[in-house]
Amino acid sequence: MDNLIKPKGKHLYKYGSAKDSKISYLESIILKNELYFPRPSELNDPAEGRPKLSNSPKDKFITFIWDSFILDNPNLNLTERVFHYKIIENMVNKSEGDELRNDLCKKMYNELDKNNRIYSLSKRWNNMSLWANYADSHKGYCLEFFNDGIFKTAFEVNYTDNITPIDVTNMPMSFIFFFNKKNDWINEEEIRIVTPSLIQPPIKIEPPELLASIILGKDMSIKNEDLIRSWVNKRIPTLELNMM
């Protein structure tokens, strides 16, 4: 993870909606100390898990496909290897470069989405843009976590429009691209945790004291405020509850 920056603040923040379809996430966080880490495709940026890719010459495509084929078929004899290599070579040479590249890209994007999960956080609790966009126009909430435990694996997102293309045939690739986003998103001041999908959600907050407080939006409904207070009152360990 060279060139990535760890957040220096004592706390990290997570904005959330209190709409009926989403408030159950908060109940699990408060009472079960559980977090849900979504796949890249579940996030609101359509470019998540879809890095910018460079063009590659056909000989690199041949080698890339051949190496993958041999990994899946390690017991072929020499005659079988020659036969299948010729098939792959002919397939690549007869294909259109863009068509082949697009097929490989789709496969790679599917693998990246299947094999990775992302938990997005932010640097501060008073980002008005995040209250508007992710906390349902101040009707939601903001979680405050101590920057420790699993949150020590978080890195700051780098905002740039000069993202270096990745060679689709050069696998395995660096996962630094998960921490690069276009300047369009810079107002989010995002910090994120990226985990392999074998770490299945829910992810435990360990120790549970890492959840320091909940900040309720200034326009949260009385119904949701009362519901959240009832969860907080049941929680062990205790949890600080604040109004914006």
Secondary structure, DSSP 8 states (H G I E B T S, - for coil): -TT-----SSEEEEEE--STTTHHHHHHHHHH-EE----GGGSS-TTTT---EE---HHHHHHHHHHHHHHH-TT--HHHHHHHHHHHHHHHHHS-HHHHHHHHHHHHHHHHHHHEEEEEEES-S--HHHHHHHTTTTTSEEEEEES-GGGGG-EE-EE-S----EETTS-S--GGGGGEE-GGGGGG-EEEEEEETTS-SSEE-SSGGGEEEEEE-TT--HHHHHHHHHHHHH-SS--EEEE-
